[in-house]
Amino acid sequence: MSGAVSYSDGHTHKHLSPPKASGIHRIGRHAIHHGDCLATLEGIPSKSVDVVVTSPPYNINLSYNSYEDNKTELEYLNWMENLFQCIERVLKDDGSFFLNISGSSRQPWLPFLITSRLKEFFSLQNHIVWVKSIAVDRETSGHFKPISGARFTHHNHEHIFHLTKKGDVKLDRLSIGVPFADKSNIGRFGHKADLRCRGNTWFIPYRTVNSKKKKFSHPGTFPYELPLWCIFLHGKENPVVLDPFVGTGTTLVAAEFSGGRGIGIEIDDTYIKTAVNRLETATMTSQTIILNHIEMSELLIQNPDTKKDGGFQSLLVSLQERLNKTTGAITLEDTDLERIAKYAFDYKNGGWEDRLKSIFQRTLGPKLGR
């Protein structure tokens, strides 16, 4: 595949000749390709990828290390169309492509111009809104990015377009489900568990950071819960997960946490190093355990609103967000084990210790009290 896109009028838009890929970093079952995304995608076998999760450059003049995020609109859209053609080729017929994109207050049409180019290759099966920050009554959650002037409101959400080849891919909606508010719905409608579909608004707070360093010096990071939920929602066991703009490696960390095999592509030297380090840390300091239904119920009792209170509450809610509620699988890092042991044995807080032990003692055993 050349990467050029042909149109019915015989006109062909071509991208510039991309640089050759310059190496592959293998970390456990994952691979990070150092090179141009279009050139590297040509070497990936057709119909070999289960899930694509990616957030390409938005063309809104963000400050990347190597990439110039300021193409003309036509150049950018043609480049994106080349990308979509490549992804359509490598994606399995029952695969899912989750595209995270955002415009800006000055370029609000950008996400919708992109979707107009997608129609040739994919069906839009779901449109998910990632709510990064929100105000409900007087309570605010998530980082509100300041916007100066009087013309625009704060930009608190981004788009996640869930794309499939025919719009008929069955999903595991309850893997990222939430408990019913009205428990009578469980018996009344014959639900097997206290879980309902989360819907197409995902509140994943964008955390406030004080410097670019805390975002790995990358202008467009997303929380690992976002790709993790996409992978869980697709519902395939041990999926092959691709991110053609892997950046600092968040999607591949999510692939590790989901039991998948990640393939990442990145052109920037600095981001490659960060992605490799993050993935090496994730593979070396994590372990996956399987909770049974009782243990999952104990974990899901915790009200997500208490995450802001910190401590024990924050721990349990963060574990909820990582739990596959269909399989009971959850990946714990060393820092999680330390916090679980700390709250289970070092404090006397009215049943917290017993609750943590009832969730984790069976699977962690001696490690729980280390």
C-alpha positions, 0 to 999 in steps of 0.5 A: 500500500502506497498510502495515497488516496484515490478519488472517483474523479481520478485525482490523487492526494499523496503524502510526503515520502515518510521516513523509514521505520528505525527500530522496534523495541520489544517489551514482554509481549508488546512492541513499540515501533520507532518510525512514521505511522503510515510507513510502519502500518504498511508492514503490519499484516492485514486483518491482524488487529482487534482494537485500535485506540489512538489520539492523533495530533489535533492540528491545533498547534500543540507543542510536540517535540518533533511533529509540527501540529500546524498543517493546512486543513486540507493537508491534515484531512488528507493525511488523516484519510491515508491513516484511516485507509491503513487502519481499515486494512489492518483491522479485523472484520469484527474489530473496533477502532476508537478514535479520540479527537478534539477540536478547539474553541477556534477550530470547532468543526475539526472533529466533524470534518474528520468524521466526514472522511471516515465514512468511506472506510468505517461505520460510526457505531458509537459516539462517546463523549469523554467528560474531562471535567464537570460542574454539578450544582456547586461541586466541580470535578476534573481539571478546568483548562482556563480560557481567556476572553469572553467569547468561549466557555471552558472546553470540558469534553473530547470525542471518542468515535467508535468505528467498525467496518459494518456497525454490527460488532457486539460489545461487552457493555457490562465490563465497564458497567456501573451499579444500579442506583435503584436496586429494585431494577435488578430483580424487576428486570431479571438482571444477573448482577448489579450492573448496567451499561455505563452509556456514551458519556464517560467521566474520566477526570483530567487530573490537574498537573503543575508542569509538563513534566508530570504529563511526560512533557507531552501536550496531549496525554489521556488517562489510562482508563480511557484506552482500558475501557475501550479495550474492555468494551470491545470484549475480546480475550487477549486482544491485539491492540494498536496505537499508531500514535502511541506517544508516551505509551498509555495505550500499551500500558492499558493493553498490558493491564487488559491482558492484551498484546500491544503494538505502538508506533511513535516517531519522536525519540523522547516519547519513545524512551518514555513509552518504553520505560513506562511499559517496562515498569508496568510489566515488571511491577504488576500482577493480574488477579481474578476476583469472584462475584462476592469480592467484586461486590465488596469492591463496587460498594464504594461510592465513586464520589468518595475518590476525592476524599483520598486514602482508602476511598481513593484506592478502592475507586481507582481499583473499580476503574481498572476492574473488568466487571465481566471477568473479575480481572484486575491488574495491581501494581506494586504501589497498589499492593503497598496501599492495600497492605497499609490500609488493611493492617496499619489502621483501625478504621471501622471495618476498612481492614476487614473489607480489604481483607475480604476482597484481597486475602484469597488472591494475595495471601501473604502479600496482603500483609507484607 
